[in-house]
Amino acid sequence: MSSPDIQHFKYPTGGRNTMQHPYHKTFQSLSPLGILIRFATTPGGYFPLHWHEELELLYPLNGEISLLLAGEKHQIPERTLAVIDPCQVHSTYCPNRTSMFLNIHLSKKLLENYLPDISLRRIHCLPDCTKAPLLPQYRELCGFAEKLVLLYIKDTPVFMMEAEGIVLQLMAHLFRNFSMITANLSAPVDIMTMERIRAIITYTEAHFREPVSLDDAAGQLGLGKEAFCRFIKKNMGMTYLNYLNEVRLSHVYRDLQESDASVGEIMAANGFTNQKLFNRTFKKLYGHTPSSVRRCMP
């Protein structure tokens, strides 16, 4: 497609071209209005816990995506819409070899222009949580996303003008039917919790290739080891060691697709020192051995 403001990603499957994982992502290519629309094609697999300041809409085009949001797992079937509030820590997993999806990000500044109380609002819009009375409104939301898909296929010169208009209609429908005001969103305890989660995500991203102990990680938050373990389990829905291994495995999966190095070399380069642990955790997360994943690559 030739529309200049749309990003259509196809990651290579051969040669060394390591993709950096944006655990905290600030999107630099938002339009002047504050909207980023992506039709993306990426390798499937696991994208570890991360966060960003923009509101996100996710619309899978070729199969189901698993979303971990606020410690709860949700299934996002093909052609259904999921909405992720700004600054919410989340992860995704796609079992397909290749994942195709529509992804929209909207800046907080744009939302504040229309809804000055946006910081007090929370959106709850997920396909597996939508109650029967709201199903017609939810289907209408998905209809807006489908309009964007059809518009993208047409590839008209005024794509962005039309597309951003559709996105704004979608957002008006979303906030009218799926948002609520919560008075205590800025409570100091909540802010401190989020800051700690973001700090540990950033630390793990920077050090996952190194030996990382619980004491090392707990020290980043100024907590004792036991208090740290309770905090992570409560707020991230898993143990820290499980999270650390999932970050490492996500990089292993990408490297299996993008690197010519051996499985053992890739394992070691991403922080694993125990072959049995590596094989067991990889198969548990992806359902296949590392060697079989590489053999199935095109």
Backbone hydrogen bonds in HBPLUS format (Angstrom, degrees):
<---DONOR---> <-ACCEPTOR-->    atom                        ^
c    i                          cat <-CA-CA->   ^        H-A-AA   ^      H-
h    n   atom  resd res      DA  || num        DHA   H-A  angle D-A-AA Bond
n    s   type  num  typ     dist DA aas  dist angle  dist       angle   num
A0006-ILE N   A0003-SER O   3.37 MM   3  5.83 169.0  2.39 116.1 118.9     1
A0041-THR N   A0009-PHE O   3.00 MM  32  5.33 140.6  2.16 136.2 148.4     2
A0023-TYR N   A0021-HIS O   3.06 MM   2  5.85 123.9  2.39 110.4  94.7     3
A0051-TRP N   A0023-TYR O   2.81 MM  28  6.26 152.4  1.88 161.3 167.8     4
A0025-LYS N   A0051-TRP O   3.29 MM  26  6.78 150.8  2.39 149.5 157.3     5
A0031-SER N   A0035-ILE O   2.83 MM   4  5.20 166.3  1.84 128.8 133.3     6
A0034-GLY N   A0031-SER O   2.73 MM   3  5.07 143.3  1.86 110.9 122.9     7
A0107-SER N   A0034-GLY O   2.93 MM  73  5.17 163.0  1.96 152.4 156.8     8
A0036-LEU N   A0105-HIS O   2.87 MM  69  5.08 159.0  1.91 153.5 156.4     9
A0105-HIS N   A0036-LEU O   2.90 MM  69  5.08 156.4  1.96 143.7 151.3    10
A0038-ARG N   A0103-ASN O   2.80 MM  65  5.09 155.2  1.86 156.0 162.8    11
A0103-ASN N   A0038-ARG O   2.86 MM  65  5.09 161.9  1.89 153.1 157.5    12
A0040-ALA N   A0101-PHE O   2.96 MM  61  5.55 158.3  2.00 168.0 167.6    13
A0101-PHE N   A0040-ALA O   3.04 MM  61  5.55 154.3  2.11 149.8 157.2    14
A0042-THR N   A0099-SER O   2.88 MM  57  5.25 161.2  1.92 152.0 156.2    15
A0099-SER N   A0042-THR O   2.69 MM  57  5.25 173.4  1.69 165.8 168.1    16
A0044-GLY N   A0097-ARG O   2.79 MM  53  4.80 165.8  1.81 115.6 115.7    17
A0045-GLY N   A0094-CYS O   2.79 MM  49  5.05 154.7  1.85 138.1 146.5    18
A0094-CYS N   A0045-GLY O   2.87 MM  49  5.05 159.9  1.91 136.9 142.1    19
A0047-PHE N   A0092-THR O   2.75 MM  45  5.22 170.5  1.76 163.0 163.3    20
A0092-THR N   A0047-PHE O   3.11 MM  45  5.22 153.6  2.18 141.2 148.7    21
A0050-HIS N   A0090-HIS O   2.87 MM  40  5.61 144.1  2.00 143.2 150.9    22
A0090-HIS N   A0050-HIS O   2.97 MM  40  5.61 158.7  2.02 154.0 159.8    23
A0087-CYS N   A0052-HIS O   2.75 MM  35  5.15 158.6  1.80 164.1 159.3    24
A0055-LEU N   A0106-LEU O   3.03 MM  51  5.19 151.4  2.11 156.7 152.1    25
A0106-LEU N   A0055-LEU O   2.96 MM  51  5.19 150.7  2.05 142.1 150.6    26
A0056-GLU N   A0084-ILE O   3.00 MM  28  5.05 175.4  2.00 153.8 155.2    27
A0084-ILE N   A0056-GLU O   2.82 MM  28  5.05 167.5  1.84 151.4 154.9    28
A0057-LEU N   A0104-ILE O   2.83 MM  47  5.02 152.3  1.91 148.2 153.9    29
A0104-ILE N   A0057-LEU O   2.96 MM  47  5.02 162.9  1.99 144.6 149.7    30
A0058-LEU N   A0082-ALA O   2.88 MM  24  5.21 164.3  1.91 154.4 159.3    31
A0082-ALA N   A0058-LEU O   2.98 MM  24  5.21 155.5  2.04 148.2 155.9    32
A0059-TYR N   A0102-LEU O   2.88 MM  43  5.00 154.0  1.95 161.5 161.7    33
A0102-LEU N   A0059-TYR O   2.93 MM  43  5.00 171.1  1.94 140.6 142.1    34
A0079-ARG N   A0060-PRO O   2.85 MM  19  5.61 170.6  1.86 144.7 148.0    35
A0061-LEU N   A0100-MET O   2.82 MM  39  5.36 163.9  1.85 148.5 143.7    36
A0065-ILE N   A0076-ILE O   2.94 MM  11  5.06 156.7  2.00 132.1 139.1    37
A0076-ILE N   A0065-ILE O   2.77 MM  11  5.06 161.2  1.80 159.2 164.6    38
A0066-SER N   A0093-TYR O   2.82 MM  27  5.02 172.4  1.83 156.5 156.5    39
A0093-TYR N   A0066-SER O   2.85 MM  27  5.02 142.9  1.98 143.1 150.6    40
A0067-LEU N   A0074-HIS O   2.78 MM   7  5.09 174.2  1.78 160.8 162.7    41
A0074-HIS N   A0067-LEU O   2.73 MM   7  5.09 150.0  1.82 149.9 160.1    42
A0068-LEU N   A0091-SER O   2.91 MM  23  5.15 166.8  1.93 144.1 148.5    43
A0091-SER N   A0068-LEU O   3.03 MM  23  5.15 146.4  2.15 136.6 146.0    44
A0069-LEU N   A0072-GLU O   2.83 MM   3  5.30 164.8  1.86 156.1 153.8    45
A0072-GLU N   A0069-LEU O   2.96 MM   3  5.30 166.3  1.98 115.5 119.7    46
A0083-VAL N   A0125-CYS O   3.09 MM  42  5.58 147.6  2.20 161.4 167.3    47
A0088-GLN N   A0085-ASP O   3.36 MM   3  5.79 156.3  2.42 133.8 131.1    48
A0111-LEU N   A0107-SER O   3.25 MM   4  6.62 164.0  2.28 149.3 152.7    49
A0112-GLU N   A0108-LYS O   2.87 MM   4  6.11 153.2  1.95 150.8 158.6    50
A0113-ASN N   A0109-LYS O   3.12 MM   4  6.37 138.5  2.30 142.4 152.2    51
A0113-ASN N   A0110-LEU O   3.14 MM   3  5.29 131.4  2.39  98.6 111.3    52
A0114-TYR N   A0111-LEU O   3.16 MM   3  5.49 135.4  2.37 103.6 114.3    53
A0115-LEU N   A0111-LEU O   2.77 MM   4  5.88 158.0  1.82 154.3 162.1    54
A0118-ILE N   A0115-LEU O   2.93 MM   3  5.34 139.3  2.10 132.1 129.7    55
A0120-LEU N   A0117-ASP O   2.88 MM   3  5.54 157.1  1.94 121.4 128.9    56
A0121-ARG N   A0118-ILE O   3.07 MM   3  5.14 159.3  2.11 106.0 112.6    57
A0182-THR N   A0120-LEU O   2.80 MM  62  5.58 168.2  1.81 172.6 171.0    58
A0122-ARG N   A0180-MET O   2.86 MM  58  5.54 154.1  1.93 156.6 165.1    59
A0180-MET N   A0122-ARG O   2.96 MM  58  5.54 149.7  2.06 146.8 155.9    60
A0124-HIS N   A0178-PHE O   3.03 MM  54  5.78 162.8  2.06 167.2 171.4    61
A0129-CYS N   A0126-LEU O   3.07 MM   3  5.37 162.9  2.10 114.9 120.1    62
A0134-LEU N   A0131-LYS O   2.96 MM   3  5.64 144.4  2.09 121.0 130.8    63
A0135-LEU N   A0132-ALA O   3.11 MM   3  5.19 165.0  2.14 110.1 114.9    64
A0138-TYR N   A0134-LEU O   2.85 MM   4  6.10 152.2  1.93 154.6 164.0    65
A0139-ARG N   A0135-LEU O   2.87 MM   4  6.07 160.8  1.90 155.0 159.1    66
A0140-GLU N   A0136-PRO O   3.07 MM   4  6.31 145.2  2.20 138.6 148.0    67
A0141-LEU N   A0137-GLN O   3.07 MM   4  6.41 148.2  2.18 141.5 149.5    68
A0141-LEU N   A0138-TYR O   3.08 MM   3  5.05 116.8  2.49  93.9 109.1    69
A0142-CYS N   A0138-TYR O   3.05 MM   4  6.46 160.3  2.09 153.1 157.3    70
A0143-GLY N   A0139-ARG O   2.90 MM   4  6.15 138.3  2.07 137.7 150.0    71
A0144-PHE N   A0140-GLU O   3.09 MM   4  6.52 142.1  2.24 145.4 153.7    72
A0144-PHE N   A0141-LEU O   3.05 MM   3  5.28 125.2  2.36 100.7 113.9    73
A0145-ALA N   A0141-LEU O   3.25 MM   4  6.70 156.2  2.31 148.4 154.4    74
A0146-GLU N   A0142-CYS O   2.92 MM   4  6.21 152.0  2.00 145.8 153.9    75
A0147-LYS N   A0143-GLY O   2.96 MM   4  6.22 144.5  2.08 142.0 151.4    76
A0148-LEU N   A0144-PHE O   3.17 MM   4  6.56 146.7  2.29 144.1 152.3    77
A0148-LEU N   A0145-ALA O   3.11 MM   3  5.16 120.8  2.48  94.5 108.8    78
A0149-VAL N   A0145-ALA O   3.13 MM   4  6.54 149.4  2.23 144.4 152.7    79
A0150-LEU N   A0146-GLU O   3.02 MM   4  6.34 164.9  2.04 154.4 156.8    80
A0151-LEU N   A0147-LYS O   2.90 MM   4  6.06 155.2  1.96 145.9 153.4    81
A0152-TYR N   A0148-LEU O   2.92 MM   4  6.07 152.2  1.99 144.9 152.0    82
A0153-ILE N   A0149-VAL O   3.07 MM   4  6.38 152.4  2.15 148.1 155.2    83
A0154-LYS N   A0150-LEU O   3.11 MM   4  6.41 150.4  2.20 144.4 151.9    84
A0155-ASP N   A0151-LEU O   3.17 MM   4  6.50 142.0  2.32 142.1 151.7    85
A0159-PHE N   A0156-THR O   3.13 MM   3  5.21 140.1  2.29 121.8 117.7    86
A0162-GLU N   A0158-VAL O   3.11 MM   4  6.38 168.8  2.12 163.2 165.8    87
A0163-ALA N   A0159-PHE O   2.69 MM   4  5.79 166.8  1.71 162.0 166.8    88
A0164-GLU N   A0160-MET O   2.92 MM   4  5.83 169.5  1.93 146.4 149.1    89
A0165-GLY N   A0161-MET O   3.36 MM   4  6.42 148.9  2.46 133.6 141.6    90
A0166-ILE N   A0162-GLU O   3.04 MM   4  6.38 152.7  2.12 149.4 156.6    91
A0167-VAL N   A0163-ALA O   2.91 MM   4  6.23 157.0  1.97 150.9 157.7    92
A0168-LEU N   A0164-GLU O   3.01 MM   4  6.21 157.5  2.06 145.5 150.5    93
A0169-GLN N   A0165-GLY O   3.09 MM   4  6.37 153.2  2.17 143.8 151.0    94
A0170-LEU N   A0166-ILE O   2.86 MM   4  6.13 158.2  1.90 151.1 157.7    95
A0171-MET N   A0167-VAL O   2.86 MM   4  6.15 157.0  1.91 150.6 156.6    96
A0172-ALA N   A0168-LEU O   2.98 MM   4  6.19 157.6  2.03 147.2 152.6    97
A0173-HIS N   A0169-GLN O   3.04 MM   4  6.27 163.2  2.07 151.0 155.3    98
A0174-LEU N   A0170-LEU O   2.82 MM   4  6.04 150.3  1.91 146.3 155.9    99
A0175-PHE N   A0171-MET O   2.87 MM   4  6.08 170.6  1.88 158.5 158.4   100
A0176-ARG N   A0172-ALA O   2.99 MM   4  6.01 149.5  2.08 142.4 151.3   101
A0177-ASN N   A0173-HIS O   3.19 MM   4  6.22 148.7  2.29 141.7 148.0   102
A0178-PHE N   A0174-LEU O   2.74 MM   4  5.39 153.7  1.81 154.3 160.7   103
A0187-ALA N   A0184-ASN O   3.24 MM   3  5.46 156.8  2.29 117.2 115.9   104
A0190-ASP N   A0187-ALA O   3.02 MM   3  5.43 118.8  2.40 110.1 124.2   105
A0191-ILE N   A0187-ALA O   3.12 MM   4  6.45 160.4  2.16 156.1 162.2   106
A0192-MET N   A0188-PRO O   2.95 MM   4  6.14 162.4  1.98 151.8 156.1   107
A0193-THR N   A0189-VAL O   2.96 MM   4  6.17 157.2  2.02 147.5 153.9   108
A0194-MET N   A0190-ASP O   3.00 MM   4  6.25 165.7  2.02 153.6 156.5   109
A0195-GLU N   A0191-ILE O   2.96 MM   4  6.17 159.0  2.01 149.7 155.8   110
A0196-ARG N   A0192-MET O   2.97 MM   4  6.17 154.2  2.04 147.7 154.3   111
A0197-ILE N   A0193-THR O   2.97 MM   4  6.26 159.5  2.01 152.3 157.9   112
A0198-ARG N   A0194-MET O   2.92 MM   4  6.10 167.5  1.94 153.6 157.0   113
A0199-ALA N   A0195-GLU O   2.93 MM   4  6.05 150.8  2.02 140.1 148.7   114
A0200-ILE N   A0196-ARG O   3.00 MM   4  6.27 156.3  2.06 149.9 154.9   115
A0201-ILE N   A0197-ILE O   2.98 MM   4  6.22 154.1  2.05 150.5 157.9   116
A0202-THR N   A0198-ARG O   2.94 MM   4  6.10 165.5  1.96 150.9 154.8   117
A0203-TYR N   A0199-ALA O   2.94 MM   4  6.10 159.2  1.98 145.4 151.6   118
A0204-THR N   A0200-ILE O   2.95 MM   4  6.00 161.0  1.99 142.2 147.4   119
A0205-GLU N   A0201-ILE O   2.98 MM   4  6.18 159.8  2.02 150.2 155.6   120
A0206-ALA N   A0202-THR O   3.16 MM   4  6.37 151.7  2.25 143.9 150.9   121
A0207-HIS N   A0203-TYR O   3.08 MM   4  6.25 133.8  2.30 144.0 156.5   122
A0207-HIS N   A0204-THR O   3.21 MM   3  5.18 133.0  2.45  95.4 107.7   123
A0208-PHE N   A0204-THR O   2.91 MM   4  5.34 122.8  2.25 156.3 156.5   124
A0210-GLU N   A0207-HIS O   2.93 MM   3  5.43 162.3  1.96 121.0 127.0   125
A0217-ALA N   A0213-SER O   3.09 MM   4  6.44 165.6  2.11 153.8 156.2   126
A0218-ALA N   A0214-LEU O   2.80 MM   4  5.90 167.2  1.82 154.0 158.3   127
A0219-GLY N   A0215-ASP O   2.95 MM   4  5.96 149.9  2.04 141.6 149.4   128
A0220-GLN N   A0217-ALA O   3.07 MM   3  5.41 141.4  2.23 104.7 115.1   129
A0221-LEU N   A0218-ALA O   3.03 MM   3  5.52 146.4  2.15 110.7 119.8   130
A0223-LEU N   A0218-ALA O   3.13 MM   5  5.28 169.4  2.15 144.2 141.6   131
A0222-GLY N   A0219-GLY O   3.24 MM   3  4.81 152.6  2.32  91.7  99.9   132
A0228-PHE N   A0224-GLY O   2.88 MM   4  5.97 155.9  1.94 153.8 161.4   133
A0229-CYS N   A0225-LYS O   2.97 MM   4  6.21 159.1  2.01 149.2 154.2   134
A0230-ARG N   A0226-GLU O   3.08 MM   4  6.35 160.1  2.12 149.9 154.6   135
A0231-PHE N   A0227-ALA O   2.97 MM   4  6.14 158.1  2.01 146.1 152.5   136
A0232-ILE N   A0228-PHE O   2.93 MM   4  6.18 167.0  1.95 159.1 161.2   137
A0233-LYS N   A0229-CYS O   3.04 MM   4  6.12 167.6  2.06 148.5 152.4   138
A0234-LYS N   A0230-ARG O   3.00 MM   4  6.06 160.8  2.04 147.9 153.3   139
A0235-ASN N   A0231-PHE O   3.00 MM   4  6.07 161.1  2.04 150.8 155.8   140
A0236-MET N   A0232-ILE O   2.76 MM   4  5.35 147.3  1.87 149.1 153.9   141
A0237-GLY N   A0233-LYS O   3.18 MM   4  5.01 133.3  2.41 117.9 124.2   142
A0243-TYR N   A0239-THR O   3.04 MM   4  6.35 159.8  2.09 148.5 154.1   143
A0244-LEU N   A0240-TYR O   2.80 MM   4  6.06 165.3  1.82 157.8 161.5   144
A0245-ASN N   A0241-LEU O   2.95 MM   4  6.10 160.9  1.99 144.8 149.8   145
A0246-GLU N   A0242-ASN O   2.94 MM   4  6.17 149.1  2.04 145.5 154.3   146
A0247-VAL N   A0243-TYR O   2.96 MM   4  6.29 152.9  2.04 153.3 160.4   147
A0248-ARG N   A0244-LEU O   3.06 MM   4  6.36 164.9  2.08 150.0 153.9   148
A0249-LEU N   A0245-ASN O   2.80 MM   4  6.00 158.1  1.85 147.5 154.1   149
A0250-SER N   A0246-GLU O   2.97 MM   4  6.10 148.9  2.07 142.4 149.7   150
A0251-HIS N   A0247-VAL O   3.36 MM   4  6.70 151.7  2.45 146.8 153.0   151
A0252-VAL N   A0248-ARG O   2.94 MM   4  6.28 152.4  2.02 147.4 156.3   152
A0253-TYR N   A0249-LEU O   2.87 MM   4  6.06 162.8  1.90 152.8 156.0   153
A0254-ARG N   A0250-SER O   3.24 MM   4  6.47 158.6  2.29 139.0 144.0   154
A0255-ASP N   A0251-HIS O   2.89 MM   4  6.08 162.7  1.92 149.9 155.4   155
A0256-LEU N   A0252-VAL O   2.85 MM   4  6.10 148.1  1.95 153.1 161.8   156
A0257-GLN N   A0254-ARG O   3.00 MM   3  5.25 132.4  2.23 101.8 114.7   157
A0258-GLU N   A0254-ARG O   2.89 MM   4  6.10 143.9  2.02 147.3 159.0   158
A0259-SER N   A0255-ASP O   2.78 MM   4  5.08 142.4  1.92 145.5 145.4   159
A0266-ILE N   A0262-SER O   2.96 MM   4  6.24 159.7  2.00 153.2 158.9   160
A0267-MET N   A0263-VAL O   2.85 MM   4  6.04 160.3  1.89 152.7 158.4   161
A0268-ALA N   A0264-GLY O   3.06 MM   4  6.26 167.5  2.08 149.1 151.4   162
A0269-ALA N   A0265-GLU O   2.93 MM   4  6.04 155.2  1.99 146.2 153.6   163
A0270-ASN N   A0266-ILE O   3.21 MM   4  6.32 128.4  2.49 141.4 152.1   164
A0270-ASN N   A0267-MET O   3.25 MM   3  5.49 145.8  2.38 101.4 110.9   165
A0272-PHE N   A0267-MET O   3.19 MM   5  5.51 153.7  2.27 155.4 147.4   166
A0271-GLY N   A0268-ALA O   3.27 MM   3  5.46 158.3  2.32 114.6 112.0   167
A0278-PHE N   A0274-ASN O   2.94 MM   4  6.12 160.9  1.98 152.9 159.0   168
A0279-ASN N   A0275-GLN O   2.93 MM   4  6.16 169.9  1.94 155.8 157.4   169
A0280-ARG N   A0276-LYS O   2.95 MM   4  6.07 163.8  1.98 150.9 155.8   170
A0281-THR N   A0277-LEU O   2.92 MM   4  6.00 170.6  1.93 154.5 157.2   171
A0282-PHE N   A0278-PHE O   2.93 MM   4  5.95 157.4  1.98 150.5 157.3   172
A0283-LYS N   A0279-ASN O   3.08 MM   4  6.17 166.9  2.10 145.2 148.9   173
A0284-LYS N   A0280-ARG O   3.02 MM   4  6.16 152.1  2.10 143.7 151.9   174
A0285-LEU N   A0281-THR O   3.07 MM   4  6.19 154.1  2.14 143.6 149.2   175
A0286-TYR N   A0282-PHE O   2.90 MM   4  6.01 171.2  1.91 158.8 161.6   176
A0287-GLY N   A0283-LYS O   2.69 MM   4  4.68 139.2  1.85 125.7 134.4   177
A0293-VAL N   A0289-THR O   3.09 MM   4  6.39 153.0  2.17 153.4 161.0   178
A0294-ARG N   A0290-PRO O   3.13 MM   4  6.43 159.5  2.17 149.4 154.2   179
A0295-ARG N   A0291-SER O   2.96 MM   4  6.21 155.1  2.02 146.6 153.8   180
A0296-CYS N   A0292-SER O   3.09 MM   4  6.19 141.6  2.25 140.7 149.1   181
A0297-MET N   A0294-ARG O   3.17 MM   3  5.32 159.8  2.21 105.3 111.5   182
